Amino acid sequence: MKVLHVIARVNLGGTARWLETLTAEQVAAGQEVVVATGHVQGDEVEDPGAATMPLVRLSRLGRAVSPFDDFVALRELRDLIGDVQPDVVNTHTAKAGMVGRAAALSLGRHRPTLVHTVHGHLLKGYFSGLAVRGISMSERLMAAASDLVLAAGQKVRDDLVTARIVSPDKVIVVRPGVRDFPRADRDTARAELGIAHLGADRPVAGWLARVVRVKRPDRLAGAAALTPGVDFIVGGDGALRSGLDEHAPTNLRTLGWVDPPTFWSASDIAVLTSDNEAMPYSLVEAALAGLPTVTTNAGSASEVVVDGVTGLVVPLSAEAVAEGVRQLVADPALMASMGAAARQRALVEFSPARMLSEHAAAYERALASRR
C-alpha cells in the first residue's frame, strides 16, 4: 500500500509525534510512505522527529492562511499525488485537510482514497463564534467529500457528530501510539533540566504543552499559587510564556522546549489544565513514565486518564486542579499505585503496534467504500 500523508508543518507537539510514530510503523510494515509538508513559521519550532520522516517539502504549505500560497500548495500537492500515485491520501489538521483534500478531489474519478485525521477539533477555545461557523461549514463540506474521517478520541468523534460536521457512519476513533522509553534517574533528569535544586523535599508537578490560550497556563499558575507545597515546572513555549513568567508564583518555573522523557523523569505528577484537547499525547508519555495525572475534563483527556485509577479528572478550574494535586501528594501510596496502573494501561492501549493496526483497518475500510 502507498500512503501519502499531508500536514501543513511538523511543529513541536503531539501531532508531529503522532505522525512520526505512525509513519515509522508503516514503513517497518512494508508500506510505501511519503509525508508532504511545508515549513514552520513565525515562532514555531520544528519537531526533531521530522528528521526521521520521509518528507517532501512544499514551498507554499504552512500554517498561515494565504489565498495565493494555498493555491500554489494545492497545485504542488496535485502534482505530487500524480507522481506518487498513492492508494490513500491521509490529511492531518484543518489547514492541510482543506488543501490536501481539494488537491486530491481535483483529480476527479481517478483520485486516491481520502482519509482525514482530526487531531483536535477547532470548535472550542481557538476562534470567535463567526470563525467557528465558517470552519464548521468548510469542514462539513470536506468531510462529505472524504471517504473516511479519523478522530483522535471518542470525545472528538462525538463532538464532530453532534456538530453535524460528519455523519456517524463515516467517522471512527483511532488512538496515538507512543514508544516506551527508559525513565532516567530523577536527580539526573532534574540536573539536565537545570532544576537540581527542586524537589529535595517537595514533589514536582510537570505541565508539558504549547504555552497558548487553549492550554490555560493561567489556570496552571492559579493552581500553583494554591499549592505552595509543590513545585511546578512547565515544558514548552508559546505566545503566553512571557506573561506566565511575569505573573507566575514563586513555585512555578518555565523551562522552554524540553526532551519529553527527561521532563517526565524529573516529575512526580503530570498536570493538564486545558479547555480543549483531543487525545493528549503528553499524558500518554507521562503514563509511560509511571506518573499519575491530574487533568481537567477536556476533550479526550479522560480517555487517557481513568479517574480514580490512573489519576484524577477534575472540573475546569484552578481550584479543582489544586485540590487534585493536594490529594495525590498527601498519599504517596496512592501516587505510586496510580502511576503503576497508568504505565500498564499505556503499554497496551497506546502501543505503536495498536496504532498501526487501527490505521490499517481504517484504510482498508476507506478503500472498500469506493469499490
Beta strands, then each sheet from edge to edge (+ up, - down):
strand 1: 2-7
strand 2: 32-37
strand 3: 55-57
strand 4: 88-92
strand 5: 113-118
strand 6: 148-151
strand 7: 171-173
strand 8: 204-208
strand 9: 231-235
strand 10: 252-254
strand 11: 269-272
strand 12: 293-296
strand 13: 311-314
sheet 1: 3+ 2+ 1+ 4+ 5+ 6+ 7+
sheet 2: 10+ 9+ 8+ 11+ 12+ 13+
end
